[in-house]
Amino acid sequence: MLLFWYELKKLWNLKVLLLIGALAALAYFAILRFEINQYNSEHSYGMFGEYQYEMYTRYGDSLSPAEYEDFDVPGKIAEQIAVLDGIIASEPTFAKYGITCYEDYDRVIGELTNSYMTDTGRGFQTVFPPEVDYDLGVIAVAISYTPPGAEDENQHHINVPTIMLLQQLHTVEYYYGTDGVALTYTYDERPVVARRAQKLLAQPEKSLLDYHFSSEFSTYAAYTAVFAAVVSLLPVALFITTDRARRVRALQYPSKTGRRVFRTQFFACAVSSLAIAAATICASYALFFAQSGAAKLLGFDMMLCGGTFFLYNITVGEYVAVLAGMTAALCVGSACFAFVLGRFSSDIVSLLLKAVPVGAAAGFIAMYAVMHALSERNWIFSYPFNGRIDAAEVLTAAAFMLLGLAAAGLVIRREQRAEEI
């Protein structure tokens, strides 16, 4: 055990800690902070706006057909159309083009766009005459105005144009008032997706989970996984390569006990990779949930999360745990491959030549396995496996880890039997 702690101390020196700290700060300020801000901005300007949150405050984490009727989406749509009709009546430019109400607006704008469609030589484009272009600019500004009456007494929908509120209500109507999304997926060519769609049709209640949570959080978790997987390479590869460059192994090989040091170093590397995974996951996920306020969603059912169709009936908390487990598996796999690379690299330059493609492969798998994991949008699930294998992305992460462990195990076995360097 004393030897294990000594090897662990060699692995985690001050330079390695400073390097990882600098990379973590760069990753946060360059990428992760943007993803958190993106998630926060969707509350008012996303496809549901704040209507989904209003339903959550009234009805809890799911919506039954009766509760949807109580929310009265058709009535809210009629109210917003009435506001738009008032805006149209107050601006003379609308009347110039025969627009007297919102119903006319959609029709006339479509007709104008088609009538000025021109072949520019680089494809068909709409080119308006200067006067028409100016008038349409006036119309666009007017229709996008947010009158004081569009802000309700509960301070929802502040500074959101009425036209956008209407679009958000139509989206609410489509997702919660019909089974259109699930019906679409019943005809999907991917067997796993079609089976899940049939099950969803049988569920009367629909989740009120933020529609953009799965997309934003899985993307955020994917960047976290890429960072953790790549960083797991650094201390391990440098540690093993440095020992080989200094010919420390030459002092250990004459004895059977000395040859076992390599196995102890592997355990130190494996523990370090798990420590990197745990620290990265805890810090990164904590930042996301603390700054976004998404901790309240942990008990929500993933079911249908906006435009993302989930294939398994799990909660947000369980989903977070799955992504964390995938990240940990990828870290262990990266560390194992780095361990093997370090053994067969005599100096830092030769190590870098081998580590760059391995790090790129680890980052690629981390990104495309974690992003949109367990949904029909996941790249690994949809393309290499064509939607025929359940949780293909999770199996890919596990396979990466097992391959790394197997490669490291073979090298350790070889070293224990070696007679000379």
N, C-alpha and C positions, 0 to 999 in steps of 0.2 A: 504493500500500500504506500510505503514511503517513496518508492521509486515512481509510482503513478503520480503522486503529488509533485515530485521533482520534475517529471516530464511535462506536467501541466503548467508548471511555473515557467519552464523554458518556452513553451508554446505561447503563453500570454505575457509578452514583454511590453514595455512602455510604448515602443514604436508601433507595434501592432494595434494597441488600444487607441493611440492617437490617430492612426490611419483609419480605423473603423469609425471612430467618432467623427472625423472629418467627412467621410463618405456618407454617414448617416445624416449629418447636417445638410450636406449638399442635396441628398435625396429628398429631404423634407421641404426645403425651401424651393427646390426646382420643380418638384412633381407632386408630392403628397399634399402640401398645403393647397395647391390649386384644386385638387380633387375634392377636398373638404369644402372649399368655397363654392365649387360647382354644385355640390349636393345642396348646400344651404340656399343657393339662388333659385333652385327649382321649386321651392315652396310657393312662391307667388307667380312665377312665370312659366311653370311646367305645364304639361298637357292637362292636368287636373286643377292647376292653380291651388287655391286654398279650400276648394269644395270638398276634396277628399278628407282634409283635416277637420272640416266642419262636421262631416258625417261621423268621423271617429269620435269627436267630443260628444256627440249625441248618442251614438249607438254602440260604441266600443270598437273592438278590433275586427269585427266582421259585420256584414250587411245582409239582412234577410230581405226577401221580396216585399214583405209588408213595410219594413223600414225604408226601403227605397221609395215606395209609394208615399210614405209620410214625408219624405224629403222634398217631394213635389218638384222634380226636375223640369217637367213641361211648364209648370207655372213660372219657374225662374227664367226659363228660356223666353217665355212671352214677355216678362218684365224687361229683359235686356233688349228684345226687339223693339219694344215700345220706346225705350230710351234712344235707340238708334234711329227710329222713325222721327223722333223729335229733333235730333241732330241734323238729319237730312232735310227736314222742313225749314230749318233755320239758316241753311247755307244755299244761296241762289245758284251756285255752280252745279249742284245736283240737278236742279230743274232744267238747266241748259241741255242736259243729256237725257231728259225724260225720266229721271230717277226721283220718284216721289215717296218711296218707302224702301225698307231694307230688302224686300223681295226683288224689287226692281234693281237694286244695287248689284247684287250677285249676277243677275242676268245681263245687265248692260255692260258691266266691266268685262265679262266673258266675251260678249259680242265685239266690243272695241278691240280687245286683244287679238281676236281672230281676224278682224277686218284689216288690221295693220300688220299682219304677218307677212314678212318679206324675205325672199331668198337673197342673202347677202354674199353668197359665194362660199361661205364657211358654215352653211346650214341656215335653217329658217329661224329668224329672229323678229321680235315685235319692235318696229321702229315707228314711234308716234311723231306727227308733225309738232313743231315747237308749241303752238297754241294748245293743242290737245294734251301734250306732255305737261304743260304748266297747269292746266285745269285738273288733270289727274293728280298732280302733286297737291293741289288745294284740297281735293276730295280726300286724298289719303290722310292729310293732316287732320281734317275735320272728323273723319270716321274713327280716327285713333284717339280723339280727345276723351279725357276722362272727366265727366262732369261730377260735381260734388255729390250728387245723388247716387253715384255708383259705389260710394263708400258706405257700408252699412254701420249700424250702431255698435256692432261688436268689433269694429276696426279691421274687418277682413277686406281683402281686395283693394287695399290702398294703392293708388297710382297704377292701377292695372286698367288699360283701355277697355271700354265696353265691348268692342269687337272681339277682344281676346277673351273676355269673360264668357261671351256667347260661344266661342269655339271650345272653351274648357267645359262648358255645360253640355255641349253636343258630345264631347268625349266621355263625360260621365254617363250620359244616356246610353252610349254604345257599349261601354264596358260593364256597367252595372244594371242597365235596363234590358239588355238582351244577352243571349248566349252566342253572339256572333263570333267572338274570339275562339271559344272552345270548339264551335262547329267547324271553323276553318281548319283547325288542327286535326280534326277527325279524318280529314282526307290527306294528311301528310304522308309522304312516301316512307318516312322513317318509322319503323314499327313501334319503337318505344314511345315516340311522341303521340302516335295515333291511339295507342292503348291508354295513355295518361289522359288524353282529351276526352275519351269515353267516360272515364271515372269522374272527371271534373263536371261533366254535364249532369251527373247524378247528384251533385252537391248543391243544395239550394242556396246556401250562404256563400258570399264572396268576401275575400280578404280586403281590409281597408289599409293594408300596409302601403306606405309611400311607394308609388309606382316606380320612382327613380332610385329607390334604395338599392335594389339588387344590382342594377347596372353600375351605379356609382361605387357602391361598396366592393363589389367583386373586382372592379377595375382597380380600385385603391388597394385591395388585398393582393391583386396580381403584381402590382408594382412592389409591394412589400415583399412578396415571395421572390421576385427577381433579385431584389436587393439582398435578401437573406441568403439565397442560394449562391450568388456570386461571392458575397463576403465570406461565406463558409469555406471557399477555396483558399482564400489568402493566407490565414495563419497556419493552416495545415500544410499547404504546399511549401511555404517558406520554412517552416519548422523542419520538415523531413529533408528538404534539399540542403539546408544549412548544415545539418548533421553529416550528410553525405559529402558535401564540399570540404568540410573540415576533417573528413576521414575518421569521425568518431566511431563509426561502425568497425573500423579496423581494430580498435582496441577491444571491442565487445565480441567479435566473432570467434576468437580462440576458445571460448568456453560455451558450453551449452546454455548456461544461464544468460550469458551475454546476448546470445541469439534470440532469447525470449524478450529482450528489451523492445524489440520491434513490435511485438504484440501489445506490450504495455503502452507504447506510443500510439498504437491504433486505438486503444480504449480511451486514451487521453484526447485524441482527435475526435472520436465519436461523441464523447461527453461535451467537448467544446462546441461541436456543431449543434447539439441539442440546446446548449446554453445560448448560442447565437440565435437560434430559432425562437426560444422562449423569450429572450430579451427583446428581439425585434417585434415579435407578434404582440407581446404585452404592451410595449411602448407605442407601437404604431396603431394598433386597434384602440387603445385607450385614448389616444389623441383624436381619432376619428369620432368615437362615441361622445367624448367630452365636448368637443368643439361643434359637433353637429346636433347634439341633443337627441341622437337616435337610440339612446339606451332604452327608451320607453318602448321600442319596437321589438325587443328581444323575445317576447312571448307571442308575437304575431305569427300567423300561418303564412308561409310563403305562397302557396297556391298559385294564383295568377297575379303577378306583380307588374302591372302596367303592360308594356309591350313584351315583357319577358315571361315565357311560359315555362313554369317549373314542373319537373317531371316526378317529384317526390313530395309527399305530404309531410313536410318538416317545418319546424318553427325557425324564426330568425336566429335564436340562440344556438340551435342545432346546426344551422347553416354556417354560422361563424365558427363553430367548433370543427366542422368538416374542413373549412378553408385553412384553419390553423393547423390541423393534422396534415393536410397536403403540403403546407409550407414546411413543416418539420421534416416530413419524409424527403422533400426535395433538398433540404439542407444536409441531411445525413448522406444522401446519395452524392451530393457535390463534394462533401468532405471525404468520402470514401474514394472517389475518383482522384481527388487532389492528393490523397495519401499514396495512391498508386503512381501518379505522375511524379511526386517528389522522390519516390524510391528510384525511378529510372531517369532522374535528371541530375547531372553532375554539377550544374551551376544555375544561377538565376536566369541567364539568357535562354538556355535550353528548356528551363521550366516554363518561361513565358511562351515560347513557341508551342508548347503542348497545352498550356493552360488556357490560352485565348480561345481556341475552338471548343474546348470542353466547357469553359465558362459561357460561351455563346449558346451552346446546346442546352446547358442547364437553364439559362435565362429564357430561351425560347420555350422550353417545356413548362417552366414556371408561369410564364405569361399566358400561354394558350390553354394550360390545364386549369388554372385558377379563375381566369376571367370568364364570367357567366357560367361558372361551374354548376352542374346539376340542372341546367336549363337547356332548352332546345337551341339556344344561341351559341353554346360552347363549340369552339372550332374543332377540337379533338373529337368530341362526340359526333359532330355532324359530318366531318369530311373523312378523316382516315378510317373511322369505324361506320360511317354512313348511318348513324342512329340505330344500329342493330344490337348494341351491347349496353346494358345498364351501367351507369356511372363509369363510362370508359375513361373519363379524365382522371377520376380517382384511382382507377387501376393503373393508369399510365404513371402517375406520381409514385405509386407503390412499386411498380416495376422498375422505375429509375432507381429507387432506394435499394431494392433487392439486387439489382445488377451491380451497383456500387459495392454493396456488402460482399457479394460473391467475388468480385474482382479483388477486393482488399483481402478477403480470406485466402484466396489462392496465392497472393503475394506473401502473406504471412507464413503460410505452410511451406512455400518455397524457401523463404529465408531461414526458417528453423532447420531445414535439411541441408542448407548450403555448407560447403566445406571451406570456401574462400570467397572473397569479394569479386 
